[in-house]
Amino acid sequence: MADASIHRPVRFGSFTLDPSDERLSDARGPIHIGHKAYKVLLALIGQRGTLLTKDALFEIAWPQTIVSDSSLTSAIKELRRALGDEAQSPRFIEAVYGRGYRFIAEVSQDVPDQAPSPKVQPNHVVELDGRGAAPSLAVLPFKSRSGLHDDDVFAEGMVDDIISALSQGLNVMVLGSAVTAGLRLAPIGDIRTLGQRLGVRYLLDGNVRRAGEQLRVTAQILDASSGIVRWSGHFDRPLSELAQLQEDLVTDVAASLDVQVQDLELQRIFEKPADLTAWEALIRSNAFYQRLDATSLHNALAQARLAAEIAPNYAAAHAQVASASAVAYFITSPHNPAEEKRIGHLADRALNLGPDDPVVLAGAGCAFNYTGRPEDARRLLLRAIEKAPAYGMARYHLGVSLCLLDRSDDAIACLDKTVRHFTGSPLLYLPVAWKAGALIRADRWDQAEAVFDEVMALNPAFLLGRLQKAVCLARRGELAAAQAIYSSLEVNPDFDLAQCQTMLERIMRGSRAEALIRTGVRDLNVASATAIPGAREVR
């Protein structure tokens, strides 16, 4: 097959590419790729077996636009991730060094009629194999208000990048850019009519403009049923650094949008008295992680189990059961090899159901981290990030793995990058807290103390962080300040010293800091017991 004009679905390997809606899919369902990556793939398939030069691909995917080789390289990398292809031993896309690319797999247009796209329900959700519903969202073409061609190109590319980033998580189903591309030059018109036509719950609208030496991206989430603006925000970057910071900008925007959609859905879900779907139970489970106390952890696990009961083959639900069980064990339970083994079986079941799902890989990685298997977790989490580079939870759990493996410098670098993926999230304090833990493991106590200040500013209710701050102060001789923090913890009804000691021992296990932390906490406890009449030392 060498005809560049493809109008019907084509099949190669286990994949189908449907040009009618720019949809790449396999047996598990649709696989999102950006508009530029789609154009490159379609061109390569249309000339199967023939070398397409870089210039030819630039003209096809970026007509009348000057772009660097890195744009094409990024599109090829995106396709390889989606197809599970490897540059060194390709099954689909072969690189010809310095010249271009060739599609080498067998291609057939002799495919049966495609199954119809999922019907949009009246409440504007996309059904997930009977598991419930994720809210659907369409990203409208971003507009440039500067009138400059470069900004037009930037705005168009940003839509593809935001769609790609949002598609890698659990919170939202995003329509492909091909669905809304026709709106680029046309007036949007009535929001409610557009929402009904697209069949989505939310619309994302945005624009790009220059403000002095800054490029500002403004975005807003619209309720498609009413046209009401549910959220708006803006993001600024220096024009002089935009080329280097473009990826960070997309990450910030996508992370904020993901959090806002989840918050909007949580308001709806917690007002729903009964008849939860598996997906809704899963989102409720996630919400309980905003507090890491025994009650919240119990509720998180209960909702995860409910999701798995509602949809027994829902891999993400089983991964949540495993991860919620592991977090509860890590925080509240003494060492128990039988429980660690049981949690491992839960993670294995999730992996059997969804071996290539980044959400499942991240959940199983979390479970392995907190049950003494950080190296197994690291391998899973690297796979998750390879499949979904914008999925922040996978990066967070990888940072935890690296910390527990005593690879402190790698952990700190990973967690620093994770923070950007948690923009706007109430869980932002967690990667910051683990960064502080990695600094302590690396014997960088002064830096850790400063980071614990960030943790306490982000979440004053995070008692373990306050305890670690007190230990840092005591270690450098600030005993009065350390004791003041410890005394405030003792009168807090949620403070459980034995539980905190268990967590700290697990976080610091195998490092020189393990004994230092244990001694520091003991000394604070002894000093408090001595200073307060009638107080009892906790051993």
N, C-alpha and C positions, 0 to 999 in steps of 0.2 A: 504494500500500500504506500504510494508516494504522492498521492494527491493532497495538495496543501489545503484544499477546501473541505472542511469537515462540517457536516450539517446534522448528522445523526450520532447517537451515542456510540462510542468506541470502547472496546475492552482490551486490556493488556494485563497479563498476570492475573491477580485477583481484583483488579481495579476497573472501574468504569468511569469514563469522562463524558459528560453530557453537555455539549456546547449550547443547548437551548437555554440553560440557566447557569452556565459556568460551574457545574457541580461535579466534583470528584468524589467518588464513593467506593466503598468496599462492602464486604458482607456485614460489617458492623454499622454501616450508615454513612452519612456525609462526612467528608474530610475537608476542612476549610483550608483554602490557599488564597493568597492575595490575587488581585486582578492582574498585576504584572507577571506573577509566577504562572498564572493560568495562561496568559498569552504566550509565554515562552514554551510551556508544555504543549499547547495546541500546535504551535509552529513546529516543534520537534517531532511530534507524532505525525503531523501532516507530511513531513519529509523523512519518514522512518528510513534509517540506514544511510541517509545522506548527511554529510557534514554541513551544519549551518554555522557560518562565521559569526564572530561577535558583532560585527557591523550589521549583518543581516538581522540578528536578534534585537539589536538596539533599534533598528528601523521598525521592526514589528511591534515591540513592546513599549518603546519610548519614541514614537514618531515626532520629528521636528523638535526634539528636546536634547540638549547636551547633558549627558550623564557620564559618570565614571565607570570603570570596569567593576567597581565594587557593587554597583547596583545589580548588574547581571549576576555576579558571584552570589549575592544575597538571595536572588530569585532561585538560582540553582540549588543553593543550600536549603532553602525552604521546600523545594520540590523533593529533594532527597530525604528530608525529615518526614515529609508526608508519605512518601513511597517506601520508606525503610531501605533506601538505596545507599550504597557505600561508594565513595569516590575511588577507592583502591581496587575494589572488585565489583564494578557496577552491573546491575541487572537491567537497568532501564536507560540511564543517561551516562554516556561515555564522554569524557573530556578529551579533546585533542589539544595538547599543550600549546598555548600561545595562539591558537587559531579559533577554536569554537567548540561546539558540542554536537553529539549525534545520538539519536534515540535508537537503541539496539534491540528492544524487546519486540516479540511478535504482536501485531495489532490486528484486531478484527472488528468489523462493523456488523457482523452477523450475530447480533445480540437480541434476545427476546425483548418484548415491550418492557420498558422500565416500570417498576412499581410507582404508583402515583406518589407525589410528594406528600408529606404529612399534612392532613387537613388541619386548618387553623380552627380551633375551637371558638365558640362565641365569646369566651372570656380572654381570647387572644393569648393563648399559650400553645406550646408545641408539645404534644404527647410523646413521652419517651418510653416506648415499648411497654405501655401499661404501668409504668413506674410512677406516674405523676407528671407534673408539668413544670418546666422551667419557663420563666417569662421570656417572651420574644421581643427583640429590639431591632430596629432598623437604623443604621447610621446614614443620615442624609449627607449628600455631598457638602463638604465644608467650602465656604466661600472666602475668597481673598478680597479684602477691602482696600488693598494698596494699589491695585491696578497694574502690578508688576508681574511679568510672565513667570519669573522664578518663584514668586509666592503662590501663583496659581498651581504650578507643578508641586510645590511643597504641600499645599492644601489637599490636592488630589491624592498624593502619596500617603499623607497622614491618615486619611480615611481607611485605606487598605491596612495600614499598620495597626490602627486601633481595632479594626475588626479582627485581625489576626490575634492580637493580644487578648481581647475579650473572649474569644472563642476557646481559649485554652483552660478556662476554669469551669466551675460548676454552676455559677449563679445565673447565667443568661444564655439564651440561644440567639445568635446574631445572624441576620440575613446577610447573604453575600453581597458584595458591592455591585455585582451585575444587576441586582434587582432594583437598585436606586440610582444607577449611573445615568439613566435617562432623565433624571430630575435636575441634572447639573445646570442645564441651560434654560430650564422651564421654571416658572413660578411655582412655589410649593402649594399655594392655595389653602383650602380649609384643612386644618390638621386632622379633624375627626374623619373627614372623608378619606384623606390619605391613609390614616391608620386603619380604617376598614378595608381599603383596597390592598394594603400590604399585609393585613392580618396580624398586627403586632400590638403588644401592650404599651411599649414605650418607643419614642422616637428620640434620637440624638441629633441635635443640630449644632452647628459650630461655624466659626469664622476665624480667619487669620488676618492680622493687621500689624503694621509697624507703629510703635509708639516710641519716638525718639531713637535711642540706640537699642531698643528691645523689640523682639518679635513676640506678640501676644496671641495666644490661642485661647479663645473663649468657647465654652461648650455649655449646653443646657439639655437636660432630660425633660421631655414633654410627655405627659399622660395622653396617649393616643385617643382615649375615649372622650376626653374633655378639652384637650388643648392646653391644659394648665401646666405651667412650668413647675416641675417638682424639685429641680435642683439646677443651679448654675454655678460656674466657677471659671476662673481664668488662670493661665499658666504663662509665665514670662521667661524668656531666655535671651541673653545678649546676642545680637546679630553677629558679632565678631566670633562667637564660639558656637554658632548654631550647628555647623557641620559636625563638630565633635559631640555636641550635646543632644542631637536629634533623637537618638535612641532613648536617652534618659527622659526627654520630654514626652515621648510616646508612652513610656512606662508610667510616668506620673499621671498622665491624663487617663490612661486605661485603668490604672489601679484605683484612682478616685471614682471613676464611673462604676467600676465593679462594686465597690463598697456602697455607693449610693443606691444602685439597683437592689442590692441585698437588703439595705435598710428599708427601702420602700416595700419590698416583699415581706419583710419581717413584720412591719406594721399590719399588713393585710393578714398574714398567717396567724399572728397571735390574737387577732380579733375573730378568727374562725373557730367556732366552738367544737366542731367535730368533723368527721369524714376527711381527715388529713390524707393527702397523697404521700407516697414514699419520699418524693422530692421535698415536699413541705416539711415532713418530719426531719429530714436530713438537714435542711436549712435551720430548723429550730435547734437541732443538736449543735450546730456550729455556733449559734448565738449564745448558748450557755457557756462557751469557752471564754467569754469576756470576763468571767470571774473564775478563778481556779480554786474555789473552796469545795469542800466535800459535797455540799448540796448541789452546787452547779454541775460538778463532775458526774454526780449520780443522774441528774436530769439529762445531761448530754448523752450519757450512755443509754438511758431509757429511750430517748427519742431515736437514737441510732438503731437500737434493737427493733423499735416499732417500724422504722423504714424497711429493715430487712424482713420483717414479718409480712408487711404489706406487699413487698415485691421480692420474693425469695431469690431471684436471679439477678438482682440489682447489685453489681459488683461494688459500686461506690458506697452503698449502704453497709455492705459487709466490711469494707475497708474502714468505714467510720466506727463500726462496732469494735474492730481490732484496735484502732488508734485510741478511741475513747477508753477502752479497757486498759490499755497500756499507760495512758496519761494518769488515770486514776490510781493504777498500781504504783507508778513512779512517785506520785505525790503523797499517797496516803497509806501504803502498805509496807510491811517489813519484807525482807528478802524471802522469796518463795519460788523455788525452781519449778514446782508443779504449775503454778500460775503463769510463770513466764512461758512454759511449754504450751499451755492452753491458749495463751494469746498468740503465740506463734502459729498455732493451727488455724486460728481465726484469720490471721493475715494470709496464710497460704490459701485458704478457701477463697478469699477475695481475689488473690492473684490468679487462681485457676479460672475464675469467672471473667476477669478483665485484665489479662496479662500485659496488654499494651496501652491501657488507659492511664494517662499521667496522674489523674486524681487517685486512682487505685494504687499506683506505684508509690505516690507520696504518702498515702494513708498507711500502707504496709511498711514503708520506710520509717514512719513515725513509730509504729508499733515495735519494730525491731530496735530502734534507738533506745526506747525506754525499757527494754527487757534484756539488755546486755549484749545486743548484737549490732553495734554501730557499723561494723565493716559490711555486713550484709545490707544494712540500711543504705550505706553510701553507694553501693553498686546500683540498688534500685532507684535511688534518687537521681543519680547521673543519667539513667535511662529516662526518667520522667522529664528532666530538664532538656534532654536532647529532643524529646518529642514535643515539649511545650515550654520553650524558653521563657515565656512571659508568665508562667504559673508560679506565683510568689511562694506558695506554701511548700512547693518542692525545694526551692532554694533555702527557705528557712530550715526545713528539716535536714537538708544537707549541711548547713552551718552547724546544727546540733551534732550531727555525726562527726564532723571534723573536730569539733571541740572535744567530744568524748574520746576520740582517737588520739588526743593530745597533739593534733596538728593545728596549733593555735593560730599561727600566722594565716594559714589557709582559711581557718574558721572565721577569723576577723574580716578578711577580705570578702568572703562569701556573705557574711551577715551584713556588712556595710552595703553590699549590693541589694540584699534582701529588703533593707529598710525602704528603698525606693519603691519596691513592689507593694509595700504595706501603706503607701500614702493614704491618709484619711482613715485608716482602719483603727478600731479601738484596741486591736492586738499589736499595735506597733511597738509597745513596750517589750514584747517577748524577744524579738531578735536583738534588741538593744541590751536586754538583760543577759542573753547568752553571750553576746560580745563581751560584756563585763566579766562573765565567767571565764571566757577564753583568755582574757587579759590576766586574770588571777592565776590561771593554770600556767601562763607564761612568765609568772613572777613579776608582772608589771602592775603592781598594786596601786601606785599613784594614778595611773591612767584609768584603772578600773574604778577607783573612787569617783573620778570625774564622770565616768559613764553611768555609774549608779545614780548620780544627781539627775541625769537625763531620764533614767528609768522612773525615779520618784516623781519627776515633773509630769511624765506621761501617764503614770498610774500610781497615785499616792496610796491606793489600797493594796498594792503589791507588797505584802508584808515580808516576803523572803528577800526582796531587794533592799528593804530598809534594814533588815538584820545584817546583810552582807555589807552595807554601807557602814554600819556600826563597827563591824569587825575591821574594816579598812581603817577607820578612824583610830581605833584602839591600837592597831598595829604600828601606826606612826606617832603614838603617844598622846593623841587627843582623847584622853580617857573621859573627861567630863562630857564632851560632846557625844562620845560613843555611848556612855551610860544614859544620857538623856534620851537618845533614840531607843535604846533597849527598854528603858522604863516606860516609854510611850507604847511599846509593843506589849509589854506585860499587862497593861490595863485594857488592851484591845480584846474583846471577847472572841474574835476570830483567830487570835494568835495561838498556835499550837507549837511549842518549842520542839517537842519530840518529832513532829512531822517535818518541821523545817530542818532539823538535824539530819533526818533521813534523806531529804532531798539534796542537801548540801554534800553529804557523803557520796551520793550517786553522781552529782554533777562534777565533783572533784576527784572521783575515784581514779587511782593510778597516777596521780600527779603529786608533786612535792607539796602542793597547797592543801592536800587532803588533811594532813595532820595539823597544819597551821590553822585552817578554818575550824577544825574540831576544837583545838585548844582555845582559839579566840572566842568561840561561842561559850565554851565552858567557863572561861574567865569572866565574861560578862555576866553570866548567870550567877556565879559565885559572888561577884561584887555586888550584884543586886540583892542577893539573899542576905548578905552581910549588912547592907545599908538599910534594909527595911525591916523593922522589928516584926517578928512573927512570920516573915517570909520563909519559904522552904526551898532549898536548892533542888533543882531538877537534874537528875543524873541520866 
